[in-house]
């Protein structure tokens, strides 16, 4: 069984940005995403979700390269300077590629 290649864009950021990012995603051509709670430690300290201010989310978007690059460019320009946020991009093989 083989699938088709797409990109998996992962963004880990402050949960307070969820509503704004979801709105932005629609403007930037994202057709779907998955958001889960995330905890960890990084350059801005421990994010343990003990209270809303310290809660993080992990956003996964499967899309084509153009959309992934557009989103990464936009989040860097709009959010990186003022919020705890990291993103990374990798290749994934998907079945039902028409969904992405």
Secondary structure, DSSP 8 states (H G I E B T S, - for coil): ---EEEEEEEEEEEGGGHHHHHHHHHHTT----EEEEE-EEETTEEE--SSGGG-EEEEEEEE-HHHHHHHHHHHHHHTTTTS-EEEEEEEEEESSGGG-
